[in-house]
Amino acid sequence: MRSNLIRSQFIALLIVGAAFSALGQIDRGARESVNLNTWSQLLAEPNGDPVRQRSGVHSDGSPFSYEEWMPAAIHLSNGKVLENVLVRLNLVAQEIHYMSEAYGKEMVAYGGTVKELFVAEPRDNQMITRKYSFKKLDGTKSYLCEHLVEGKATLLRSTVKRELTDKAYNSATVNIIFQEDTDYYVQTDAGFAKVNKRKSNLAELLPGKSAELQAFIAQKKLKLKSEEQMAELVTYYNSLQ
């Protein structure tokens, strides 16, 4: 029993080590590192709030992308970079939660404070670094978007969770079920445009290279229904002169 426990702890340490290694691959050009004793104050006071727990609530699922805490590098709007911060993404509120060393509790970073977020996340039995930023997709509310492809056209993935509540008769407990929706957007000089998931209009959202794009789609036999194929087309578009 003790050997199994030691083995489990060793595997957990390897995973965390791989996550920090993945973050270490981020380009460090022109980055200003911040001492770990001060980053909590930069995100809070007045840029963060403690997370408040709700009583009398039972949840089926989670508002987060992952329940586990993931190591991240946070690029602030003031140009500073906070490294090795443990975060998780609240997809209902579209917020970044982080563990504050200064306050010893889970906190919420305000969207206006964070410019970019690089998170080490598990995928296909390995750790990869994902880039996120806040985008005003509808012109008003800020959404936490993952950057799938970057260039003159940027392919973004927006995942939003919604709370569906139910309360049984004569029960004091509210049951919450989380519904997840994912949408894709293209960002160009013209702004943001939503990709139609039922009948992909992605090629129409990439200006100036219609003939080349249609030839590429035919050659590769792309249906543009999957994230991988959408990323392939946008990557090709960005390579065109």
N, C-alpha and C positions, 0 to 999 in steps of 0.2 A: 504493500500500500504506500509506504514512504517513498520507495523508488519511483512509483508512478507519479506521485506528487512532485518530486524533484524533476522528473522528466517533463511534466507539464509546465512547471515554472521555467525550465530551461528553454522550451519551445516558445513560450510567451516572450522571453527576453530576446530570442532570435528575431521574432516578428517585429518587435519594437525597434531593434537595431536596424533591421532592413528598412523600416519606415523612415528612420532618420537618415539612413544612407541615401534613400530615394530623394529626400528633400535636399541633400547635399549636392545633387546634380544640377540644381537650379543655377542659372548664370548669376554670378555674384557681381557683375560689373556695376559700378556706381551705386552699390548698396551701402547704406549706413546701418550698421548693426547696433542693437540696443541691448544694454545689460539686462539680464533676466530679472534683476531686482526692481527694475523700473517699468517694464512693459505693462504690468497690470494697471499701474496708475495712468498710463497713456491711453489705454482702452476704456478705463473707467474715470470717474471724477472729472468732467461730467459726462463722459462718453460711454458709460455702461450702467446697467442696472442688474441687481441680483435677481436670479430666477425665483419666482414665487410658486410654490407647489399648491395644487388645488386639492381640497378634501372632498370626500363623497363622490369621487369619480373613478370609474373603472374603464380602462382603455384596452381595446382590441387592436394592437398594433402600436405604432410609434410615430410621433411627428418628425422624427429625425431621419436623415438619409442612412445613418448607421447609429446604433445604440452605443457602440464603442467610441471612445475618445481617440482621435487621430492627431498625430503631430503635424504642425503646419508652420509655414512662414507667412506672416501677415505684413503686407505693404500698406502703410498708412497714407492718408491723403497729404500729410505734412512731409512726406519723403522718407520717413524713418521706416525701418524694417524690424519686425519682432520675430525672432526665430525660436523654434522648438516650443511653440505654444500648443497645448492640447485643446482641440476644438471638436465640435460636432455641429452639423447644419440643421437648423429647424426649418423644415420645408413648409410648415403651415404658416408660421409668422414671417418666413423669409428672413431669418436672422442667423447670426453667427453666435453660438454659445462657446464660452471658453472657461477653463479652470483658472481662477485667479490665485496666484501664490500670495499676493499681498493681502487679500481678503479671505482666503481659505474657503471659497465657495464658488459655485457655478454662476457665471455672469453673462450678460448679453451685450455684445458690442454694437453700437449704433452703426447703421449702414453708411452714414456720411463720414465716419471715421476711417473706414477701410476702403482702400483703392483696389487692391488685388489680394487674392488669397491662394496660396499654393499648399495643397493638402496631400499627404501621402496616404493613399487608400489601397486596399487589397483588390486585386483583379487577376483572375486566372492563376491563383496560387503564387502571386508575386505582388510586390508593392510598386505602384506607379504614382507619379506626381500629377495631380489634376489642378488646373488653374480655374479660379472662379472670380467673378466680379459682379457688382450690382449694376443692373441696366434698367432704365425706365422704358420698358418695352411698349407700354401703352401711353407713354408721355407723362404719366403721373406717378404711379407706384413703382418702387424699385424692386426688381426681382433678382434673386441670386442665380446667376447663369454660369454654366460650365463652358469654357472655350474649347471646342472640339478641333477647329481649324482656325488659324489666324493668317491674315494677309490683307490684301486690298478688299477681300471679302472674308468676313469672320462668321463661322458657323457656331451658333450658340444652342445649348440645350437648357431649357427651363423646366424644372420639375417642381410642381406645386402639390402639396397635400391639403385636403380639406377635411374638416371634422364633421362627421355625421353623428348626431346625438339621438339617444333613445332612452326613455325613462319608463320602466315598468310601473303598472298601476300599484299604488300603495307602497312604492319603493322610494327610499331617500337617495338611492345611488343612480347617478347618470352614467349610462354606457356610451362610450365614444368609439366610433369606427373611423379609420382613416382611409380616405380615397385618394389615390395618387394619379395625377395626370402629367404627361410629359409633352412638351411642344418644342419645335425647332424654329429658330429665327436666323435670318441672314442680316448681318450688319455691313453696310457699304457707306459710301459718302452720302448717299441719299437718305440714310437712316436705317430703321429696323423694318423688316418685312417677314411675316409669318409664313412658314412652309405648310402647304396643304398636305396633311398626312394621308388623306384618302386618295387623292389624285395629285401626285407630286407636281408642283409648279416651280420646283427649285431652279431649273434652267432659266425660267422667265425672270427670276429675281436676280440673276447675275448679268449685269448690263454689258453690251458692247461686243460680245463674242458668241452670238447665237449660233452661227454656222459651225464654228469649232466645237461648241458644246454638243450640238446635235450629232455631229460626226463621232465624237467621243462616246456618247451614250449608245449609239448604234454599234460601234466597234466593240465596246465592253459589254453590250447587252444589259445595260443597267435599267432596273425597274425603279430605282430611287425610293424604295419603300423602307429600306433598312438604314440605320445610322451610319454603317460602314460605307454603303454606296453613296450616301449624301456627302460624307466626308471626302470620299474619293473624287467626286465631281468638283467640289469646292477647291480641293487641293490642286486639281488639274487647272481650273480656272485661274487660280493665283499664279500658276506657272507661265501663263500666256503673257506675251509681251504686247 
